[in-house]
Amino acid sequence: MRGFVWLDKPVKEFKYKSMSNRLPVLKISSDTSKFPYTHKKGSRSAIRISRIVSETFKMSLPNVRWFVMGDDDTVFIPDNLVRVLSKFDHKQPYYIGSHSESHLQNIYFSYGMAYGGGGFAISRPLAAQLSKMQDGCIKRYPALYGSDDRIQACMAELGVPLTRHPGFHQYDVYGDLLGLLSAHPVAPLITLHHLDVVQPIFPSVSQAAALRKLFEGPVRLDSAAVMQQSICYEKTNRWTVSVSWGFVVQLVRGEMSPREMETPSRTFLNWYKRADYMAYAFNTRPVARNPCQKPNIYYLSNTRLDMKKHAIVTEYKRHKEKKKRMACNWKLSDPADLVDRVIIYKKPDPGLWDRSPRRNCCRVISSPKKGKRGDKTMILEVGHNVTQLLNQCRSIGTGLVQDSSLEELNACYQQPVGS
């Protein structure tokens, strides 16, 4: 994987020995002043940016299968990008990406366009065809706004449709991404975008620190599973448990169906601030107003690899809201009273996407009970086959069940997780 940063003019570079081999090479785009641009609200830089794939192709780099484009505020999960592109025949013409989350954006631009902020990939044969005709194509569309709609216009002329993949995220939204990321589609997370206009994905830290936590822990140890949702139920207290692995755990009073839990809650606002809840390009559900139904949120606090247990251990701590919640008159126990942290054991699964898409399983291993003092820790297991560990534990005679003590559980986990 090689990368370049394309600029419109030279800049002064500061060379650091420790970073010299890790930073992409800077390139200067060709002059585009000869191309017409008539959009009244846009920028001529769109023409320059739209030609980057063609200019990169003309560098004749050896052994290149795909040309991948992103904005300067696009965050890529490289391993997942490779996983997805490896499923396609790079010798065929492919244009892969996704549209916007905003229905209005897609109406104004196109549902058939890969949005540049979410990133897109063009196979080498298609890049070769694009490089031959793009300059003439660009001249035919002076009134278009951006670079990505110019690319799509040329794709239309070449007869190549968008191959949509739900792991590319434009994120044309404001506010909190919690609702979107906690109900991520059953697909690898490939990109994040517009992180400068939304709240940090982890509270009380900067966006840069939040991304560092995500990449140094979950992405490094099991990138395939990052943000993948698992849903299960704590039967004793009648709680719904939703895990977005490597990001957040939500505990909700009552038993909510998977159909409801996999639908993003509207913790975010539309790109067009006057738009209502119908202006999204996907199903959403309202944020719970009833204090009894509001989820208790547990954000990732720590990630480690336990070599003895062959498991990734992620820890999530309860997020304490600034405003005190209204009283709930339900008889069901409040997770906030019993659970301060959640620990999740997961076997690394780099081959997750080699199988047909399916939500990972989830099992409650241990949960605090009402009236009992002590450690307020819930322990879960998630993964492709959560019965493996349970069977292993039973085979060594611990008799692990829902109400096992932490001592019994720890004894069980001395055995390897999975085969």
C-alpha atoms as one frame of an Amber mdcrd trajectory, in Angstrom:
protein
   0.000   0.000   0.000   1.441   3.340  -1.117   0.057   6.815  -0.644   0.472
  10.350  -1.939  -0.826  13.720  -0.797  -1.680  15.898  -3.782  -1.419  19.680
  -3.326  -2.089  22.672  -5.560   1.280  24.298  -4.804   4.561  23.431  -3.062
   4.843  23.744   0.714   7.815  23.759   3.039   8.495  20.262   4.366   9.962
  19.507   7.770  11.912  16.251   7.742  11.886  14.125  10.886  14.010  10.983
  10.885  11.523   9.110  13.062   8.666   9.849  10.636  10.433   9.966   7.259
   9.367   6.458   6.212   5.830   6.731   7.572   4.526   9.888   5.893   3.114
   9.891   2.340   5.016  11.617  -0.450   3.792  15.073  -1.483   2.818  15.640
  -5.120   1.837  18.823  -6.956  -1.188  18.673  -9.258  -1.018  19.864 -12.848
  -2.364  23.263 -13.845  -6.139  23.139 -14.423  -6.754  26.772 -15.383  -7.747
  25.747 -18.937 -10.808  23.866 -17.671 -14.092  25.824 -17.338 -15.791  26.048
 -13.948 -19.133  27.855 -13.632 -20.677  26.738 -10.328 -21.355  29.903  -8.311
 -20.920  28.380  -4.842 -18.136  25.874  -5.444 -14.375  26.009  -5.814 -12.174
  25.460  -8.858 -10.057  23.089  -6.761 -12.717  20.468  -7.493 -11.276  20.111
 -11.001  -7.760  19.559  -9.689  -8.918  17.015  -7.124 -11.026  15.108  -9.649
  -7.900  14.480 -11.774  -5.819  12.951  -8.967  -6.643   9.338  -9.869  -5.688
   9.959 -13.504  -2.492  11.762 -12.536  -1.535   8.964 -10.159  -2.189   6.355
 -12.855   0.078   8.252 -15.261   2.956   7.827 -12.779   3.108   4.193 -14.047
   3.613   2.730 -10.594   4.309  -1.034 -10.701   2.014  -3.696  -9.202  -0.934
  -1.382  -8.534  -4.368  -3.018  -8.433  -6.519  -0.225  -7.003  -6.465   3.557
  -6.822  -8.143   4.755  -3.622  -9.197   8.364  -3.114 -10.104  10.239   0.071
 -10.336  13.797   1.402  -7.852  15.383   3.778 -10.268  14.600   6.640 -10.968
  10.981   5.676  -9.833   8.306   8.156  -9.136   4.871   6.639  -8.978   1.466
   8.341  -6.350   0.065   5.936  -6.735  -3.644   6.751 -10.480  -3.482   6.200
 -10.010  -1.594   2.940  -7.760  -4.419   1.730 -10.242  -7.048   2.945 -13.070
  -5.501   0.960 -11.144  -4.832  -2.254  -9.703  -8.360  -2.250 -13.235  -9.681
  -2.806 -13.392  -7.996  -6.221 -11.558  -8.867  -9.428  -9.101  -6.011  -9.844
  -8.734  -6.876 -13.536 -12.311  -5.734 -14.140 -13.554  -2.108 -14.163 -14.878
  -1.313 -10.680 -15.956   1.956  -9.045 -16.539   1.206  -5.338 -17.755   3.517
  -2.566 -20.992   4.723  -1.029 -23.480   7.581  -1.118 -24.286  10.104   1.618
 -26.291   9.513   4.795 -28.322  12.584   3.845 -31.193  11.913   1.455 -31.136
  15.556   0.356 -27.430  15.400  -0.455 -28.084  12.366  -2.638 -30.957  14.144
  -4.368 -28.842  17.248  -5.031 -25.855  15.229  -6.257 -26.576  11.552  -6.990
 -27.387   8.255  -5.343 -25.097   6.753  -7.972 -22.075   8.766  -6.829 -19.311
   7.635  -4.483 -18.803  10.545  -2.101 -15.167  11.598  -1.918 -15.140  12.197
   1.828 -16.240   8.621   2.425 -13.536   7.465   0.063 -13.791   5.373  -3.078
 -11.735   2.851  -5.034 -11.175   2.542  -8.778  -9.626  -0.579 -10.263  -6.535
  -0.242 -12.448  -8.278  -1.032 -15.772 -10.921   1.587 -15.040  -8.270   4.125
 -13.997  -6.560   3.486 -17.345  -9.788   4.225 -19.232 -10.495   7.280 -17.076
  -7.047   8.765 -17.690  -7.617   8.680 -21.456 -10.940  10.496 -21.493 -11.171
  12.521 -18.288  -9.906  15.877 -19.560 -12.527  15.904 -22.302 -15.149  14.671
 -19.846 -14.390  17.454 -17.354 -14.849  20.110 -20.028 -18.385  18.824 -20.648
 -19.468  19.412 -17.033 -18.400  22.946 -16.008 -21.519  23.487 -13.870 -20.935
  20.594 -11.456 -20.023  21.474  -7.868 -17.350  19.085  -6.652 -14.679  16.570
  -7.602 -16.676  13.448  -6.764 -19.628  14.370  -9.006 -17.174  14.997 -11.855
 -15.717  11.524 -11.310 -19.230  10.059 -11.335 -20.103  11.919 -14.529 -17.103
  10.334 -16.231 -18.039   6.927 -14.807 -21.475   7.383 -16.395 -19.875   8.107
 -19.745 -17.760   4.969 -19.377 -20.865   2.976 -18.443 -19.543   1.843 -15.046
 -22.051   2.055 -12.158 -21.258   2.555  -8.505 -20.677  -0.666  -6.594 -21.918
   0.401  -3.184 -20.294  -0.868  -0.001 -21.732   0.170   3.410 -18.312   0.362
   5.081 -17.459   3.672   3.365 -18.913   6.536   5.424 -19.383  10.084   4.196
 -21.064  11.036   7.498 -22.907  14.117   6.323 -24.223  14.680   9.848 -23.634
  16.832  12.905 -23.684  15.993  16.593 -22.962  12.607  18.161 -22.042   9.562
  16.049 -23.066   7.208  18.871 -26.315   6.205  17.181 -24.585   5.413  13.887
 -21.468   3.654  15.169 -23.291   1.595  17.808 -25.511   0.148  15.068 -22.931
  -0.183  12.322 -24.016  -2.293   9.323 -22.850  -5.915   9.224 -19.839  -4.965
   7.112 -16.216  -3.957   7.758 -15.680  -0.377   8.905 -13.547   1.148   6.134
 -13.696   4.924   6.564 -14.818   7.762   8.824 -15.294  11.326   7.644 -16.244
  14.824   8.831 -14.842  14.118  12.297 -14.086  17.817  12.605 -17.804  18.707
  12.712 -19.038  15.963  15.070 -18.349  15.288  18.724 -15.287  13.143  19.585
 -16.257   9.469  19.341 -15.107   9.037  22.948 -16.249  11.777  25.368 -13.990
  14.043  27.434 -11.024  13.773  25.044 -10.065  15.412  21.767 -10.993  13.763
  18.476  -7.307  13.009  17.866  -6.996  11.294  21.258 -10.210   9.369  20.613
  -8.914   8.068  17.274  -5.596   7.165  18.868  -7.427   5.068  21.461  -9.413
   3.319  18.728  -6.385   2.588  16.537  -3.917   1.625  19.263  -6.369  -0.851
  20.777  -9.222  -2.443  18.799  -7.977  -1.590  15.292  -4.497  -2.920  16.041
  -5.705  -6.150  17.649  -8.750  -7.052  15.543  -9.555  -4.506  12.844 -12.101
  -6.808  11.184 -14.395  -6.623  14.212 -14.157  -2.914  15.021 -17.626  -1.371
  15.591 -19.365  -4.683  14.880 -22.629  -4.928  16.797 -23.644  -7.896  18.937
 -26.979  -8.167  20.762 -27.890 -10.374  23.712 -30.004 -10.333  26.882 -29.323
 -10.370  30.601 -32.194 -12.606  31.710 -32.058 -12.104  35.479 -32.546  -8.339
  35.309 -34.314  -8.374  31.924 -31.834  -6.051  30.242 -30.990  -5.716  26.568
 -27.245  -5.694  25.871 -25.885  -4.104  22.689 -22.146  -4.209  22.015 -20.352
  -2.170  19.370 -17.030  -3.921  19.806 -14.095  -1.651  20.520 -16.368   1.350
  20.988 -19.354   1.128  23.318 -21.709  -1.123  25.279 -25.340  -0.139  25.908
 -27.505  -1.638  28.658 -31.223  -0.997  28.327 -34.057  -1.925  30.672 -36.479
  -4.373  29.116 -36.152  -6.699  26.170 -35.798  -4.793  22.899 -35.839  -6.742
  19.649 -32.706  -7.031  17.498 -34.700  -5.379  14.704 -35.004  -2.267  16.854
 -31.473  -2.351  18.277 -29.821  -2.608  14.851 -31.635   0.563  13.750 -29.531
   3.693  14.488 -30.987   6.040  17.083 -30.962   9.698  16.079 -28.198  11.031
  18.319 -27.062  13.022  15.260 -28.469  15.853  13.145 -28.929  16.046   9.391
 -26.439  17.904   7.234 -29.330  20.208   6.349 -30.291  21.454   9.789 -33.882
  22.235   8.827 -34.456  18.692   7.563 -36.547  16.297   9.635 -36.048  12.630
  10.512 -37.275  11.533   7.084 -34.289  13.177   5.368 -31.906  10.257   5.920
 -31.022   7.640   3.324 -31.537   4.807   5.842 -33.905   3.799   8.638 -33.548
   5.536  11.998 -35.364   5.529  15.332 -35.913   8.345  17.822 -33.780   8.792
  20.914 -35.634   7.352  23.925 -37.518  10.009  25.889 -38.897   7.733  28.585
 -36.266   7.721  31.388 -36.861   3.984  31.882 -35.869   3.254  28.288 -32.806
   5.454  28.038 -29.704   3.291  27.493 -26.844   3.290  29.959 -23.670   3.948
  27.996 -20.302   2.306  28.672 -17.426   3.618  26.537 -14.185   1.781  25.817
 -11.559   2.527  28.445  -8.901  -0.140  27.916  -7.839  -2.823  25.441  -5.299
  -5.595  25.934  -4.304  -8.931  24.472  -4.222 -11.782  26.979  -1.733 -14.246
  25.511  -2.482 -16.955  28.071  -6.180 -16.914  27.291  -5.741 -16.258  23.569
  -8.316 -13.494  23.871  -8.650  -9.762  23.388  -9.951  -8.155  26.560 -11.776
  -4.842  26.214 -13.036  -2.869  29.191 -15.849  -0.312  29.082 -16.681   2.175
  31.849 -20.047   3.782  32.523 -20.475   7.255  31.097 -21.887   9.542  33.766
 -24.238  12.124  32.319 -23.985  15.745  33.396 -27.719  16.044  33.930 -29.414
  13.838  36.473 -31.982  11.534  34.921 -35.637  11.680  35.763 -36.902   8.929
  38.049 -38.137   5.694  36.499 -41.161   3.921  37.983 -40.441   0.535  36.440
 -39.703  -2.350  38.807 -36.810  -3.529  36.657 -33.340  -2.887  38.089 -31.409
   0.098  36.744 -28.106  -0.989  35.142 -26.506   2.218  36.458 -27.068   0.993
  40.032 -25.484  -2.411  39.472 -22.900  -2.101  36.691 -19.970   0.334  36.626
 -17.904  -1.486  34.038 -18.226  -4.148  31.378 -15.447  -6.544  30.398 -15.627
  -8.349  27.063 -13.592 -11.362  26.008 -13.201 -11.946  22.298 -11.114 -14.335
  20.248  -9.276 -12.562  17.390 -11.076 -13.339  14.152  -9.186 -11.960  11.109
 -11.240 -14.244   8.846 -14.554 -12.740   9.948 -15.332 -11.411   6.464 -14.229
 -14.576   4.678 -17.604 -15.980   5.734 -21.054 -14.790   4.744 -22.057 -11.561
   6.559 -23.594 -12.262   9.953 -23.759 -10.332  13.197 -21.368 -11.641  15.852
 -22.875 -13.556  18.752 -22.969 -12.259  22.317 -23.295 -14.039  25.665 -23.647
 -12.705  29.203 -21.155 -14.668  31.303 -21.526 -12.897  34.630 -23.661 -10.015
  35.875 -24.043  -8.277  39.271 -27.273  -8.955  41.135 -29.537  -6.604  42.999
 -28.860  -6.486  46.738 -25.338  -7.912  46.421 -22.346  -5.796  47.311 -18.991
  -6.083  45.636 -17.555  -5.677  42.188 -20.015  -3.973  39.840 -18.686  -5.734
  36.770 -20.563  -7.420  33.957 -18.600  -9.887  31.842 -19.521 -10.762  28.280
 -18.152 -12.809  25.443 -18.641 -11.916  21.794 -17.520 -13.600  18.626 -18.324
 -15.984  15.820 -19.014 -18.921  18.124 -19.528 -17.955  21.759 -20.448 -21.510
  22.750 -16.840 -22.634  22.298 -15.649 -21.016  25.497 -18.638 -22.168  27.521
 -18.096 -25.752  26.418 -14.408 -25.509  27.264 -15.228 -24.242  30.727 -17.693
 -27.035  31.344 -15.182 -29.582  30.077 -12.710 -28.575  32.778 -15.343 -28.931
  35.451 -16.075 -25.364  36.469 -19.773 -25.642  35.702 -19.860 -22.058  34.488
 -23.402 -20.677  34.285 -25.055 -17.259  34.300 -24.585 -16.652  38.013 -21.025
 -17.959  38.292 -18.773 -16.047  40.639 -15.911 -13.966  39.327 -13.504 -16.448
  40.910 -15.073 -19.313  38.950 -15.034 -17.280  35.787 -11.394 -16.351  36.147
 -10.556 -19.986  36.782 -12.370 -20.908  33.602 -10.562 -18.292  31.571  -7.220
 -19.834  32.418  -8.081 -22.078  29.483  -7.536 -20.831  25.881 -10.440 -19.130
  24.220 -11.315 -21.204  21.167  -9.077 -23.669  19.417
